[in-house]
Amino acid sequence: MLLRLPGVYRPQDDTEMLADVIASEELGPSSRVLDLCAGTGALSVRAAEAGAGSVTAVDVSLRAVLSIRLNALTRRLPIRVLRGDLTESIRSERFDLIVSNPPYVPAHDDALPARGVARAWDAGKNGRALLDRICAQSPDVLAPGGVLLLTQSALSGIEKTQTMLEEQNLRVELAATAEIPFGPVLEGRRKMLEERGLIEPGQSREQIVVFRAAK
Ligand SMILES: C[S@@+](CC[C@H](N)C(=O)[O-])C[C@H]1O[C@@H](n2cnc3c(N)ncnc32)[C@H](O)[C@@H]1O
């Protein structure tokens, strides 16, 4: 059971899908893991428990950072927790595994929330505000042979992610895919998504994928 301060993303199906893929990666005592957009630190905890040598968790939200610290402390896991914007604070470092379940839900407009729980899912009109930056920044902090595991919805453009990562010479594959029922956020945006042609009338499930991109 993870501790979670109010306003911090509750780990959900997408978290669990990514955690399952992490479990199939080889994590030894020398492996350096980066969890971008870490929320409660659910994925950092999994990586640390799976034997990663070091785990760094980054989130922009103070409440998320405090939640991760509490979760690491209560489990006696040596997770380094940083508050920051994506890779900004660790640009000079290199990681063997980057995991990220970022905000990827198409929003009403392109203004990203500066606070509040919506910061965990709102990602601009096309849902790609964070995905595009992660695709662009991750290769720079991946060690040679390193791997990026990235979760997103098909509503925010699977092909775009694949193309962006391949353009940076990563070997890209789909490590997991699943159809999951709309949660309350997508239910509330059904009309907008239909009007934009992103979903069919009456559609109530979305495809979630986990990309595996190797350097
Ligand atoms: C969908 S939640 C995922 C949390 C966790 N990884 C999980 O799977 O349960 C996305 C997280 O991204 C964080 N976030 C949003 N913008 C960010 C940014 N620019 N840099 C770092 N973290 C960010 C939010 O605060 C939120 O905790």
The ligand as an SDF file (V2000), in Angstrom:
LIG
                    3D

 27 29  0  0  0  0  0  0  0  0999 V2000
   -0.0330   10.0540  -14.7010 C   0  0  0  0  0  0  0  0  0  0  0  0
    0.8760   10.5940  -13.2680 S   0  0  0  0  0  0  0  0  0  0  0  0
    1.8870    9.1350  -13.0790 C   0  0  0  0  0  0  0  0  0  0  0  0
    2.4650    8.9010  -11.7090 C   0  0  0  0  0  0  0  0  0  0  0  0
    3.2050    7.5780  -11.5500 C   0  0  0  0  0  0  0  0  0  0  0  0
    4.3250    7.4910  -12.4700 N   0  0  0  0  0  0  0  0  0  0  0  0
    2.2800    6.4110  -11.7400 C   0  0  0  0  0  0  0  0  0  0  0  0
    2.3690    5.7530  -12.7870 O   0  0  0  0  0  0  0  0  0  0  0  0
    1.4720    6.1300  -10.8480 O   0  0  0  0  0  0  0  0  0  0  0  0
    1.9670   11.8300  -13.9740 C   0  0  0  0  0  0  0  0  0  0  0  0
    2.8780   12.5800  -13.0010 C   0  0  0  0  0  0  0  0  0  0  0  0
    3.6460   13.5210  -13.7880 O   0  0  0  0  0  0  0  0  0  0  0  0
    3.9280   14.6520  -12.9910 C   0  0  0  0  0  0  0  0  0  0  0  0
    4.3530   15.7390  -13.8760 N   0  0  0  0  0  0  0  0  0  0  0  0
    3.5790   16.5530  -14.6400 C   0  0  0  0  0  0  0  0  0  0  0  0
    4.3550   17.4210  -15.3380 N   0  0  0  0  0  0  0  0  0  0  0  0
    5.6430   17.1400  -15.0140 C   0  0  0  0  0  0  0  0  0  0  0  0
    6.8950   17.6980  -15.4050 C   0  0  0  0  0  0  0  0  0  0  0  0
    6.9670   18.7060  -16.2930 N   0  0  0  0  0  0  0  0  0  0  0  0
    8.0340   17.1810  -14.8840 N   0  0  0  0  0  0  0  0  0  0  0  0
    7.9650   16.1690  -13.9660 C   0  0  0  0  0  0  0  0  0  0  0  0
    6.8050   15.6070  -13.5490 N   0  0  0  0  0  0  0  0  0  0  0  0
    5.6570   16.0730  -14.0830 C   0  0  0  0  0  0  0  0  0  0  0  0
    2.6410   14.8760  -12.2280 C   0  0  0  0  0  0  0  0  0  0  0  0
    2.8480   15.6560  -11.0710 O   0  0  0  0  0  0  0  0  0  0  0  0
    2.2080   13.4110  -11.9150 C   0  0  0  0  0  0  0  0  0  0  0  0
    2.7050   13.0090  -10.6590 O   0  0  0  0  0  0  0  0  0  0  0  0
  1  2  1  0
  2  3  1  0
  2 10  1  0
  3  4  1  0
  4  5  1  0
  5  6  1  0
  5  7  1  0
  7  8  2  0
  7  9  1  0
 10 11  1  0
 11 12  1  0
 11 26  1  0
 12 13  1  0
 13 14  1  0
 13 24  1  0
 14 15  1  0
 14 23  1  0
 15 16  2  0
 16 17  1  0
 17 18  1  0
 17 23  2  0
 18 19  1  0
 18 20  2  0
 20 21  1  0
 21 22  2  0
 22 23  1  0
 24 25  1  0
 24 26  1  0
 26 27  1  0
M  CHG  2   2   1   9  -1
M  END
$$$$
